[in-house]
């Protein structure tokens, strides 16, 4: 069966809001208390999916999870004295960032020849630790054929945040690959969300060859600067690693470890004196989609904020004018997601598979994108103010909006 990379983008949920719940996420903290615009956010996300379709790529989606989460509210015994942050956690639309939905090991890499997916437990943050069971239910449905193996989350002793801390190198997507797991050392100003042991557990349960699984420590300075996931400072595709000079605790040792397992590695490193770590994080230059186009060229899909930064855009222009592997830089507008700390890479989960083995209800063409846009336009709230969170009126609107989307897409079993 022909395998290809499919990007599954998260549809931004109708409860999208700025409660500032993500410690260490600079953008999330800086927009805490701002009004949010769920309809605009979801339409921006669909436009990004359409952008990929126009490039000739296969595109999928994952759905918003049930919000407000009544199970979570019951578990914390929510009442009038419950802290606002805990109430807001039950309303979080953070499942839109499907880079945190799971870690994916394609079939060519695994001992049993199936594509393995482990949903992330996300235990470091209360607003995200409630996601994995509902995410798994969706993964079980989308990837229910015998081409896939879907696991439970890693035990909550070890924090796991999914594909945002995982990279794969290969000659082409359907060839055997080398998988790189990036973990953070605990004890800094902000929590390191990916534990080394969580990554090693996933590598073992996915049946990876130990010689083709690499474990690298993220730079504590990057975490302290707001790179709460590896995908804020690095992105990989096939043989290429696009990364900041300060991404890893020992940059040269990181490159050496990857090359020992994958000698064809090509590194495109952005020097600190060209783009500072802080500016890279502010613009999310690396929270980009590095894609192989149908003609074999590589394109970097970046947030439009990159074009507005003199240093970032100057580097991008010099990169594509050179002889390196990245030949195009394509900005997209995902400002509503960016304001909550998620760029183009956060919004997608990469799955290498034969599209025929995926439940077709989770795949997108232009007609289905238009259908989603129509539902969003009719049912998603235009604006949510901080004081709206927790109100019965908004809850009724949000629940009805999600139900309408699931009904329209014939996925009502996920209600």
C-alpha positions in Angstrom: 0.0 0.0 0.0 1.3 3.5 -0.8 2.0 5.5 2.3 1.9 9.3 2.4 2.0 12.0 5.1 -1.5 13.2 6.1 -1.8 16.3 8.2 -4.8 16.1 10.6 -5.6 19.6 11.7 -7.7 20.4 14.8 -10.9 22.2 14.1 -10.9 25.1 16.6 -13.7 24.5 19.1 -16.6 26.9 19.8 -15.4 27.5 23.4 -12.0 29.0 22.2 -11.0 31.5 24.8 -8.0 33.3 26.4 -7.9 32.2 30.0 -4.1 32.1 30.2 -3.9 28.6 31.6 -0.6 27.4 30.1 2.3 28.2 32.3 5.5 28.8 30.3 3.5 29.7 27.1 4.4 33.4 26.7 1.7 34.1 24.1 -1.0 32.5 26.2 0.0 34.4 29.3 0.2 37.8 27.5 -3.3 37.5 26.1 -5.0 36.3 29.3 -8.3 38.0 29.7 -8.6 39.2 26.1 -11.8 38.6 24.2 -11.6 35.7 21.8 -13.2 35.1 18.5 -14.0 31.4 18.0 -15.7 31.8 14.7 -12.8 33.6 13.2 -10.4 31.2 14.8 -12.1 28.1 13.3 -12.4 29.7 9.9 -8.7 30.6 9.9 -8.0 26.9 10.7 -10.1 25.7 7.8 -8.4 28.2 5.5 -5.0 26.6 6.5 -6.4 23.2 5.6 -7.5 24.5 2.3 -4.0 25.9 1.8 -2.6 22.4 2.1 -5.2 21.0 -0.2 -4.3 23.7 -2.8 -0.6 22.5 -2.5 -1.8 19.0 -3.6 -1.5 17.4 -0.2 -3.8 15.0 1.6 -5.5 16.6 4.5 -7.5 15.4 7.5 -9.0 16.8 10.6 -9.7 16.0 14.3 -12.8 17.3 16.1 -13.3 19.6 19.1 -13.7 17.7 22.4 -16.9 18.0 24.5 -16.9 21.3 26.3 -17.6 22.4 29.0 -16.4 19.1 30.3 -19.0 18.1 32.8 -17.0 15.0 33.9 -14.1 17.3 34.9 -16.4 19.7 36.7 -17.9 16.9 38.7 -14.5 15.5 39.5 -13.3 18.7 41.1 -16.7 19.2 42.8 -17.1 22.6 41.2 -19.2 25.1 43.1 -19.4 28.9 43.7 -16.0 28.7 45.5 -14.1 26.9 42.8 -11.1 29.0 41.5 -11.9 30.6 38.1 -8.9 28.9 36.5 -10.3 25.5 37.3 -13.7 26.4 35.8 -11.9 27.8 32.7 -10.0 24.5 32.4 -13.3 22.7 31.8 -14.0 25.1 28.9 -10.5 24.9 27.3 -10.5 24.4 23.5 -6.8 23.4 23.6 -7.5 20.1 21.8 -7.4 22.2 18.7 -3.6 21.8 18.9 -3.4 18.3 17.6 0.4 18.2 17.6 -0.3 17.3 21.3 -3.0 14.7 20.5 -0.6 11.7 20.2 2.8 10.4 19.2 2.8 8.6 15.9 5.2 5.9 14.7 4.5 5.0 11.0 4.4 1.3 10.0 7.8 1.2 8.3 9.4 2.0 11.7 7.6 -0.5 13.9 8.2 -4.2 14.7 4.7 -5.3 13.8 4.3 -3.2 10.7 1.3 -1.2 11.9 1.2 2.5 12.5 1.2 3.1 16.3 -0.4 6.0 18.0 -0.2 6.8 21.7 -2.4 9.7 22.9 -0.6 12.2 25.1 -1.5 12.2 28.7 -0.8 16.0 29.0 -0.7 15.7 32.8 1.5 18.8 33.4 -1.4 21.2 32.8 -4.9 20.6 34.3 -6.7 22.1 31.4 -5.0 19.5 29.1 -4.8 16.5 31.3 -8.5 15.9 30.9 -8.2 15.4 27.1 -6.7 12.0 26.4 -9.7 9.7 26.9 -11.8 11.7 24.5 -8.9 12.0 22.1 -8.4 8.3 22.2 -12.0 7.7 21.3 -11.6 9.8 18.3 -8.3 8.1 17.3 -9.9 4.7 17.7 -12.6 5.8 15.2 -10.4 7.6 12.7 -7.7 4.9 12.8 -9.8 1.8 13.5 -8.5 -0.3 10.6 -6.0 -3.1 11.2 -3.3 -0.8 9.7 -3.1 1.0 13.0 -2.5 0.2 16.7 -3.9 2.8 19.1 -2.7 2.7 22.7 -3.8 4.2 26.0 -1.8 7.2 27.3 1.4 6.7 29.2 0.9 6.4 32.9 0.5 9.8 34.5 3.7 9.4 36.5 5.6 10.8 33.4 4.4 13.8 31.5 3.9 13.3 27.7 2.9 16.0 25.3 2.8 14.1 22.1 4.2 14.8 18.6 5.2 18.4 19.6 8.3 16.7 21.1 8.9 14.1 18.4 10.6 14.2 15.0 11.1 11.7 12.3 13.8 11.5 9.7 13.6 9.4 6.6 14.6 9.4 2.9 10.9 9.6 2.0 7.8 9.2 4.1 7.1 5.6 3.2 10.7 4.5 4.0 11.9 3.3 7.4 12.7 6.2 9.6 14.7 7.4 12.6 12.5 8.8 15.4 13.8 11.5 17.7 12.3 12.2 21.1 13.0 15.5 22.8 12.7 15.7 26.5 13.1 18.5 29.1 14.9 18.5 32.4 12.8 19.4 35.4 13.5 22.1 37.9 13.5 25.3 35.8 11.3 28.4 36.0 8.7 26.8 33.8 7.8 23.1 33.8 9.5 20.8 31.3 6.4 19.0 29.9 8.0 16.1 28.2 9.6 13.6 30.5 12.5 11.4 29.2 10.9 8.2 30.6 7.6 9.0 28.8 9.4 9.1 25.5 11.3 5.9 26.2 8.0 4.1 27.1 6.5 5.2 23.8 9.5 4.0 21.8 9.3 0.6 23.5 5.5 0.1 23.1 5.7 1.2 19.5 8.2 -1.5 18.8 11.0 0.8 17.5 14.5 -0.5 16.8 16.6 0.9 19.7 19.3 1.8 17.1 16.7 4.0 15.3 15.3 5.8 18.3 17.2 8.9 19.5 16.7 10.8 22.8 17.8 14.4 23.0 17.5 17.0 25.8 15.9 20.3 25.1 17.9 23.4 26.0 16.7 24.7 29.5 17.3 28.2 28.2 14.8 27.6 25.4 12.2 26.3 27.9 12.7 29.4 30.1 12.3 31.7 27.1 8.9 30.2 26.3 9.7 27.1 24.1 7.4 24.9 26.1 7.6 22.2 23.3 10.4 21.2 20.9 8.2 22.3 18.0 8.6 25.9 19.1 12.4 25.8 18.2 12.7 22.9 15.7 10.8 21.2 12.9 11.8 18.2 10.8 10.8 16.7 7.5 12.4 13.7 5.7 16.1 14.4 5.8 15.9 18.0 7.0 16.1 19.5 10.5 15.2 23.2 10.6 16.2 24.4 14.0 17.4 27.3 16.1 21.0 27.4 17.3 19.9 27.3 20.9 17.3 24.5 20.6 19.2 21.7 22.5 21.1 21.4 25.7 24.2 20.3 23.6 23.6 21.3 20.0 26.5 19.5 18.5 25.9 16.3 20.4 22.3 16.4 19.3 23.3 16.6 15.6 25.9 13.9 16.1 23.3 11.5 17.8 20.8 12.0 14.9 23.6 11.5 12.3 24.8 8.3 13.9 21.3 6.9 13.3 20.6 8.8 10.1 23.7 9.8 8.2 21.8 11.7 5.5 20.7 14.4 8.0 20.7 18.0 6.6 20.6 20.7 9.2 19.4 24.2 8.5 20.4 26.1 11.6 19.2 29.6 12.3 22.0 31.5 14.2 21.2 33.5 17.3 22.8 36.6 15.6 20.4 36.3 12.7 17.2 35.6 14.7 17.3 35.7 18.5 15.7 32.9 20.4 13.2 35.4 21.8 12.2 36.6 18.3 11.9 33.0 17.0 9.5 32.2 19.8 7.5 35.4 19.5 7.0 34.8 15.7 6.8 31.0 15.9 9.2 30.7 13.0 9.8 27.0 13.9 6.2 26.2 14.8 5.8 25.7 11.1 4.8 22.9 8.8 7.8 21.7 6.8 6.2 19.8 3.9 7.3 17.9 0.9 5.3 19.1 -2.1 4.1 16.7 -4.9 7.0 17.9 -7.1 9.5 16.9 -4.3 10.4 20.4 -3.2 10.1 21.4 0.4 8.0 24.3 1.6 7.8 25.9 5.1 4.4 27.0 6.1 4.9 29.8 8.7 2.5 32.1 10.6 2.0 35.5 9.0 3.7 37.0 12.0 7.0 35.9 10.5 6.6 38.2 7.5 6.1 41.1 9.9 9.4 40.5 11.7 12.4 42.1 9.9 15.0 39.7 11.1 12.8 36.5 10.6 11.7 37.5 7.2 15.2 38.5 6.1 16.5 35.0 7.2 13.6 33.3 5.3 14.4 35.2 2.1 18.1 34.4 2.4 17.3 30.8 3.0 15.1 30.3 -0.1 17.5 32.3 -2.3 20.4 30.0 -1.3 20.9 26.4 -2.3 19.4 24.7 0.7 16.6 22.1 0.8 13.8 24.5 1.8 12.7 26.2 -1.4 9.5 28.1 -0.4 8.2 30.0 2.7 4.5 30.3 2.7 2.8 32.5 5.4 -0.7 31.7 6.7 -3.0 33.6 9.0 -3.7 31.8 12.2 -3.7 34.8 14.5 -6.4 33.6 16.8 -4.5 30.4 17.5 -1.2 32.3 17.7 -2.6 34.6 20.5 -3.1 31.5 22.6 0.4 30.1 21.8 -0.2 27.8 18.8 1.1 28.2 15.3 0.7 26.1 12.2 2.6 23.2 13.6 0.6 23.1 16.8 -2.6 22.8 14.8 -1.7 19.5 13.0 -0.9 15.9 13.7 1.3 14.1 11.1 0.3 10.6 10.3 2.1 8.6 7.6 -0.5 6.1 6.2 -2.4 5.0 3.2 -5.4 7.4 3.1 -7.6 4.4 2.2 -7.0 2.9 5.6 -8.3 6.0 7.4 -12.0 6.5 8.2 -13.0 8.8 5.3 -15.1 10.9 7.5 -11.9 12.4 8.9 -10.5 13.4 5.5 -11.1 16.7 3.9 -11.7 17.9 0.3 -12.9 21.3 -0.8 -16.5 20.3 -0.5 -16.1 19.1 3.1 -14.1 22.2 4.0 -17.0 24.3 2.7 -19.4 22.2 4.8 -17.4 22.8 7.9 -17.2 26.5 7.2 -21.0 26.7 6.9 -21.5 25.0 10.3 -18.9 27.3 11.9 -20.5 30.3 10.4 -23.9 29.4 11.7 -23.2 28.0 15.1 -19.8 29.2 16.5 -19.9 32.2 18.8 -18.5 35.4 17.2 -16.9 36.5 20.5 -16.3 35.2 24.0 -15.4 37.6 26.8 -13.7 36.4 30.0 -16.9 36.8 32.0 -18.8 34.5 29.7 -16.9 31.5 30.8 -19.1 29.4 33.0 -22.4 30.8 31.9 -25.3 28.5 31.1 -26.1 30.6 28.0 -22.6 30.1 26.6 -22.6 26.4 27.5 -25.9 25.9 25.6 -24.4 27.6 22.6 -21.1 25.7 22.7 -22.7 22.3 23.2 -25.2 22.9 20.3 -22.4 24.1 18.0 -20.3 21.0 18.5 -23.4 18.7 18.1 -24.3 20.4 14.8 -20.8 19.8 13.5 -20.8 16.2 14.5 -24.2 15.6 13.0 -23.3 17.3 9.7 -20.1 15.2 9.4 -22.0 12.0 10.4 -19.9 11.6 13.5 -22.6 11.8 16.1 -21.2 8.7 17.9 -18.6 11.0 19.4 -21.1 13.2 21.2 
